[in-house]
Amino acid sequence: MYKYILLVLLSLLVSQVITAQLTPEQAKEELAKRGVDDDEVARRMKERGYDIDKIDPSNPAEVAKAEMALKEVLAEIEKEKQGQAGDDVQESTKVKDDVSADEQLEQIENVTNPKDQAVERQIEKEEEAEAELEPEYPPAKVYGQEIFRSQNLKLYRQTKDIKPPDDYILGVGDKLAVAIWGYTEENLVFEINQDGYIKPTGMPRIYLKGLRYGDVKKLLLSRFKKAYRFRPTEFEVTLNSGRTIHISILGEVFNYGTFTLPAMNTAFNALVAAGGPNDIGSVRRIEVMRGHQKKTLDVYKYLQDPSVSSTYYLQENDVIYVPVAEKLVTIQGAVKRPFRYELLPSENLIALVKYAGGLKENALKNNVQITRYQNDQEVLIDVNLKNLMDQNRDVVLMPGDVITIQTIERQVENIVSVSGPVQISGQFALNKGERISDMLKRAILLPDAILNTAFLKRLNTDYKTYKYIPVNLKNILQNHNTQDNLILEPKDQLLIFSKKNYSDVAQITTQGAVRNPGEFDYDFGNTIRLTDVIFLSEGLKRDASGIGYVERINPNNPKQNLFIAIDIKKALADPSSDYNIALQPNDKIKIYSMNDFTDEAKIEIQGAVRAPGEISYSPTLTLTDVLIISGGLSISADPRRIDIYRVDLKGNVEERILAATIQVDSNLQIVDGSEFRLQPYDQIVVRDISEFGFQKTVTIDGEVFYPGPYAILRPNETVSQLIERAGGLTPKAFMYGATLIRAGDVGHIVLEMDEIINKKNKTKDIILKEGDRIIIPEKNNLVTITGAVNLHEAFSTLNTNKINVAYEPGKNAKYYIDQYAGGLAENSNRKDVRVIDATGKVRKAKTLVFFRKYPEVKPGSTIVVGSKPAEEQKREREKSETDWGEVVSNTIAQATAVLSLILLLQNVN
């Protein structure tokens, strides 16, 4: 029993930093790693007054006291093992002087005892484990919980994760690095001992325990200046390794227990390790206990002033307790942060509004509603928040209250608006007694405004329909006392109209052979003529033909256009003539170019030239010119064979004929010196040299003596010829698995290598093409069986529906199925037994009258047995069940008949 309790205590002691406690088995392993005997631990615990057999594991108080004693025992045993004694730890650790300053600083930072290094390694392992399994907490239900659940606050698991602030309180175990350079160079490390001081060599003790880090730096500067020579800027103190402390977090948190943390964590950081307060835990009355002293931690104060966290640094054996939240209220509606809040007993509605970020601008203050459960019923209480705030009073809230602050929904009433041709349109504030003239002063009319007629749109007394009141703005501007200058009412709208909206707009469009075709505004006040529009289009182009049309909308049928022929040259020659017609709105003038009436002739060249294509025809163009323009003859061209085809139109029937076959020399000149004239639409074809081509390669890989790429040496070269050139097949070659892969859409080609090599079957010897790849694999003497077979009956331990067996020459598929796979399964389809060769070739079982011939199996083959369709299997099962029923019924009927016959014969006798 004592060993069990000892392991429980140890599991508490070496509990992980932020995870659950170790099991007793894990604790026992931890004792073994430390080289500590559990009997020795029990003996020393008894010397301190703790009998392991008498400790109650279910009593937290007893366990906590025993845990402290166990810490001391383990520390004592480890100290004895390391041979350390008292003041030896105080001797400063010097760094070698024969290294650079940067290396010395690095050495100082790395000076830690084995125990510290073990703790650091343990923490790193825990960090890696937590990174893989990050806890997921439910969404916060009370304001303040989210800073712990959303990881907004960070838990510092290692000293290197944080630079200590000046208000950090030093304690036993903290290690300080002192660096001095300049006249004197020293790099020292000191650890604060149990008595709270450090002891530099040749200097008196310096007590640092309980001092702030900022004050310690000043103190050490003044003390070391008496023993060393340096300037103030040549002295530096850093916290090399912060101590770790053990704290307990209890109460309403997600993960309670004992935690090992660096001392630079505040109570706020430590709560992150426990996941923070749970859904019923308080965020306002968290207690930090140190012995008999208690200090209250309020998350809301931290959120309002994060600097308060510096007053909550922890010490060894501190306890954080999170009680149940008591006064929880909800505020919703027109506040900046609607949520559920925890209030202190002295806090009420005014404080709640403050925590919620204050009221929104559209909040309705004179009617705040409180929903409350009172006397076993829900009641509604109306509160005038505006009066409370003005009179500096408050309303007492109860746990569970829901406060609703309504918004101001009523629209603004004291507005009027103006629209139309004004400099400032939109809404204006309406002051009492203002008239239309006052609105016009603010809106400022534009020149295109129609002054004689405007409307004042006014809401009727039903607050739904409107009436339009005509007003004369010209009279109002001339005389403010006119009856048109009405007194404005809320929501009035002054509608002013623009002259632009009552004017027709039309264009005239020019297209074709003018320098600047486009659209031009039509002048309704003056007659615009053809020559005017040509002038606006910057005149005719040089290639203008003088022919054109005016496309005009038919006034009698707007969906139909009229086309009016025009003579541009005559109109320009005599603008006063009838040829210079008057244009109408939306006319389109199209002036044709001479090129519009000319076909563009082409000559096409194809074949063995570097740049085949079409070339514009010219009477001066010769065959040599065309060949040069096309980049000259390609390397495969045959200069003796250039064919020229020509289109000959006879009787309006197109006929393509061979006009000539021409031979050219190296200068692309016609060999016989004749002159051949090209004509429009000639087609020139430069032929390739017969059977010309670059090397075409194929590849053979695998089990041949010389694998790799090979050029095809002769037309119609075959697979067997290529294998012969590659040195033949190696002894390891697996002929039955040879494959040929051809580029393009062809892909995989089955090679029957046995027929090709051994039987010299020329019909199976495939002719090679460029890019072919032949693969000869190594020998495979296995046969695979899969599908609807009884494998699990033959091999009870088999986990798959596939098995591989050794190849036996001359055997068919049925032999392998019966011999190695337990025969065909009940659901097998005997007609669907296939053998897939290593080449990919598929062979099926064949039925001959009453016999079924199964395909022969080759090495590397796969035997596949198909299953019957599900519907067929279902029918067979039903038929089988029905037949058995009929058999039983028939048997009983027959037995009954026989028995009756026997009885009848007995009676007769």
Salt bridges, closest charged atoms under 4 A:
GLU30 OE2 - ARG34 NE 3.28
GLU40 OE2 - ARG43 NH2 2.50
GLU40 OE2 - ARG44 NE 2.69
GLU47 OE2 - ARG43 NH1 2.48
GLU72 OE1 - ARG48 NE 3.63
GLU76 OE2 - ARG44 NH1 2.58
GLU76 OE1 - ARG48 NH2 2.77
GLU78 OE2 - ARG34 NH1 3.22
GLU80 OE1 - ARG44 NH2 2.93
ASP116 OD2 - LYS175 NZ 3.16
GLU124 OE2 - LYS160 NZ 3.62
GLU130 OE1 - ARG157 NH2 3.11
ASP166 OD1 - LYS217 NZ 3.18
ASP174 OD2 - ARG243 NH1 2.57
GLU186 OE2 - LYS94 NZ 3.60
GLU234 OE2 - ARG231 NH1 2.72
ASP279 OD2 - LYS141 NZ 3.55
ASP279 OD1 - ARG149 NH2 2.84
GLU287 OE1 - LYS294 NZ 4.00
ASP298 OD1 - ARG284 NE 2.66
GLU316 OE2 - LYS71 NZ 3.49
GLU316 OE2 - HIS246 ND1 2.98
ASP318 OD2 - ARG290 NH2 2.75
GLU326 OE2 - ARG285 NH2 3.70
GLU347 OE1 - ARG284 NH1 2.90
ASP390 OD2 - LYS386 NZ 3.19
ASP401 OD2 - ARG372 NH2 2.73
GLU413 OE2 - ARG410 NE 3.68
GLU413 OE1 - LYS491 NZ 3.97
GLU434 OE1 - ARG442 NH2 2.87
GLU489 OE2 - ARG458 NH1 3.59
ASP492 OD2 - ARG458 NH2 2.65
ASP587 OD2 - ARG552 NH2 2.76
GLU600 OE2 - LYS602 NZ 3.25
ASP638 OD1 - ARG640 NE 3.06
ASP643 OD1 - ARG641 NE 2.92
ASP643 OD2 - ARG687 NE 2.93
ASP648 OD2 - LYS650 NZ 3.54
GLU675 OE2 - ARG677 NH2 3.25
ASP682 OD2 - ARG646 NH2 2.77
ASP701 OD2 - ARG773 NE 2.87
GLU717 OE2 - ARG714 NH1 3.97
GLU717 OE2 - ARG725 NH1 2.59
GLU752 OE2 - LYS764 NZ 3.10
GLU752 OE2 - LYS841 NZ 3.27
GLU755 OE2 - LYS759 NZ 3.33
ASP772 OD2 - ARG742 NH2 2.63
GLU778 OE2 - LYS732 NZ 3.80
ASP818 OD2 - LYS814 NZ 2.58
ASP832 OD1 - ARG834 NE 2.90
ASP837 OD1 - ARG843 NH2 2.88
GLU876 OE2 - LYS868 NZ 3.00
